[in-house]
Amino acid sequence: MHRDRFHRLQLYNRIETGMTKKSDNIGAASAETGKRRRRKRSRPERGAVSGWTQKPFRQPNRGFSSVDLASQEAVEQIHHASLKVLSEYGLRVLHEGARDIMRKAGADVDDANQQVRFDPDLILQMMASVPAGFTLHSRNPAHNINVGGNELFFCLMASAPNSSCLDHGRRTGNQEDFRNFLKLGQMHNILHGLGGYPVEPTDIHASVRHLECVSDFLTLTDKVHCIYSLGHERVVDAIEMTRIAHGLTTDELKKRPSLFTIINTNSPLQLDIPMMQGIIDMASMNQPVVITPFTLSGAMAPVTIPGALVLQNAEALAGISFSQMVNPGAPAMYGGFTSNVDMQSGAPAFGTPEYMKAQHIGGQLARRYNVPYRTSNVCAANTVDAQAAYESVFSLWGAINGGGHLLMHGAGWMEGGLCCSYEKLILDIDLLQMVAEFLAPMDFSADELALHAIEDVGPGGHFFGTAHTQERYKDAFYAPVLSDWRNFESWQEAGSPDAMQKANRIWKQRLADFTAPPMDSAIRSELDDFVSRRKVEGGVKTDF
């Protein structure tokens, strides 16, 4: 019986490649199916400009419970250990104004040593005012994002100093690549927002770089975006530009969260001036802050994952609580970025079993405080190879099953964050689309259970030519962007292309198809005037 099944599969494979003769005793319908499949192969591949297909813009929904990797008792142990760190050891807070706000809220502040300790009841009181969810408003209302619940939010990579592609190799970040990545982020519906600068455009002077970049966010895309908290002036400029582009008054913007920022603590146990100023500026305007300790186990955090999670949790609680001291009820998120390092070189490692454990337990901690959870799609690979793929798949597995809401660095991340790759971006888009397809609910209606088709085919037949199949075959299954399902002979005849080569061709074809989203001419003029005026004023004072 197994042998018969094997021979039938061989015949179907011959049909697929046009090798079957009419004398093959598998029925006229099979031969006709073979002709249809041969004709179909002459059409443009998915990924070609004329053949690209994607689902409409929508957020995937996790229709199943998140995975609790640790016991409830273990989560409580981390919780209480974190509160002990905050109450007995405290954190160094470098921002004098932030210490004043903490003192007024009831924290124990030692200005001489810049040390702040927090009573556990104060932390729990502050955490109780954090919204369990909120809406991020885009310039295009069709691209608004719900944060929280079971909905997921995927962002483009952010903050790479370098970019790379198969044609020109690795190079320092520049404005052309920056803009290209924004265009690709806008074009692909599985990317719901921009997590920051995909690559740092170092050919723009630092004094005005934020003006150019935020302007590009708002004109080349109409999706939500993340700004960098690198000083009061930059944050205020970004908020004002977003207000203008959305056509809102200042009071209206306060009621409509429309941009967010990532706040990284200086692990271990230190909160620096720019990050604290960013929390003050953003929370005051009711814009979301994502508090993300950078706790690499073995380097800036204990070598044990439970110990690293205690540190992550303590720092996250301190930052989120501070946002509520600034503005009770301001939207905030719990960010997890705990991974391990290579203990031989000290280099960060990502997509590891330890990273996945931290992702899952980080999600459990966020749920314990009933706040939205941020995680990431990351890898440590230096080229787009098997390592890049499997580490990203592991990261995605941890993010989705761990209960993540915001996925940072969703597409393009390479080299532990040092490079944004065009080809990796396409690979990640494919992975994210697969994740979304996996999360799509199935229909178990009588028609989908297909009893009538099973009855029609009967023993020993096949389903290629049935009406049930013919009605559905065009979109019955996810069609991958990069996977090549041809048999070896067909693939070899086509030149033996690999995934890297295909991704290279696809991103260039997609960029050629880009059209900027529309913007009202009066709003565009006001935005351009603001940017021009701030440039004339010199932007932000720098040391160079």
C-alpha positions, 0 to 999 in steps of 0.5 A: 500500500505504501508503495502504491502511494509512492508510485502515485506521488511520482506520477503526480510529480511527472504531471507537474513537470509536464512529463506524463504521457496520455498512456499514464493510467491516472485518468483524463482529469489528471492529464488536463490538470497537468496541462493547466499546471504547465500553462501556469508555470509560464506566468510571472513568479510571485515576487515579480512586479506584475505578479506580487500578491499580498493580503490586505493590511490587517493585524494578525490576531493570536487566537490561542493562549500565550505559552506560560513557560514558567510556573505562576510561582516562578513568575511571582519569585521574579516579581518579588525579587525585582521589587527587592532590587528596587526597594533595597538596591535602587537605581542610579537616575542621572536626570535631576528633574526626573529625580524630583518627579520621583521624590514628589511621587514618594520615592526615596531619593539620594541626590548626592549619589543620584540613587533612587529607591522605590517602595513596592507599594509605590511601584504597584500603584503606578503600574495599576494606572498603565492602560492594558491597551491603546490605539496608535493613530496613523496618518492614514486611518486605515493603518491605525494599530491596536496595541494589546489584547490578542492583536500583533503589530510588526515593525521594520528593523531600526537603528542599524549603523550599516546596510547591505545588499548582494550588489554592493555589499556592506556600507555605512548607513546613508539617506538613499538606503534609509529612504529605500527601506522606508519605501519597502516598509510602506509597500508591504502590508505585513509591516504595520509600522516603522520602529525607528530609522531602519539604517542611520543616514550618517551622510546627514549632519546630526544636527538636522538628521531627525528633521530629515528622517521624521519628514521622510517617515511622514511623507514616504509612508502613512504608517505609525512610526517610532522616534528616538529620545535623544534630547528634548529638542529632537523629541519636541520637533518630532512631536510637532512634525507628527502633529502637523502631518496628522492635521491636529491641534496639540490638544487633539494629539494628546488624545490620539497617540500617534508616535512612540519611542523606545526607552532603553535602560543603561543596564545594570540599574542606571537610567540616563538623561536622554532616556528619562527626558524622552519619557517626560516629553512623550508621556506628558503628551500622552504618547506611548513609551516602550521601556526596554532594558538591554539585559544581555545575560553574562554581560550587563545582566547575571549569567543565569536567565532567571537572574537576567529576568529579575534585572530586566523586570526591575528596570522595566518596572522603574521606567514604566512607573516613572511614566505614570508619575509624569502622567497617570494613564499615559500609554506604556509598554513592557519591553523585553530584550534579554538574551545571552552572549558568546562567553568566548568573545562577548558578542551578543547572541540572538535566536538562541534557546535562552533568548526564547525562554526570556521572551516567553517569561517576559510575556508572562511578566507583562501579563502579570502587570496587565500591560502590552508587551514588546519583543523582537525578531533578531539574529546574530548571522553575518550573511543571509544564510541558514543561521539567519533564517533559523535564528529568526524563526526561533525569535518569531516562535518566542515572540508569538507564543510568548504573547508579544504585541509589538514586534520590533526589528521585524524585517531586515535585522542582521549582525546582531543589529549592526546591519539592515539587509535588503535581502534579509528584509524580503526573507523576513517579510516572507516569514511574517506573512507565514506567521500571519497565515498560521494565525488566520482562523480556519473555517470548519463549515461543512463545505470546508470539511469536504465530505462531498469531495471525498465521496466523489473521488473515492478510493485510489483517486486524486483531488486535482480535477475535482470541482472542490479543488478547482474552486479553491486552488488559486488561493488554497495555500500560502504562496511563499515569496522565496521558497522554490517548490520545483523539483530538482530538474526544473530548478536546475534548468532554471539556473539553480537560483538560491533564496538570496538571489531571488530576494535580491531580484524581488526587492529591486522590482518592488522598489521600482513599483513604489508610489508615495502615499498622498498628503494634503498639499496644505499640510505638506507645505506646513510640514516643509516650512517647519523643517526648513525653519528648524534647519535655518535655526541650526536644528539641534546643537551638537559637538561636531 
